[in-house]
Amino acid sequence: MKKLGYLLAIPAFALSVGCTNMTPTEQSTLSGAAIGAVGGAAISGMTGGNAGVGALIGGAAGAVVGNIYGQNQQKKR
């Protein structure tokens, strides 16, 4: 169980450090892509499809939505 904690903590730390020099739009694009990829893989896997294809499509759609959201948030400031 301890190894699992390390396996999850190291990528989480790397991702949080990697976002420090990004604009809010870039951060929301990356977040949208990650959320979309996980969601696409999960839905595709549950329905009996190829999880890799679902992750690819979900990641692309999530990146587009995240980018649009980030641009709208910058306009409000």
HELIX and SHEET records of a PDB file:
HELIX    1   1 LYS A    2  GLY A   18  1                                  17    
HELIX    2   2 PRO A   24  MET A   46  1                                  23    
HELIX    3   3 ALA A   51  LYS A   76  1                                  26    
END                                                                             
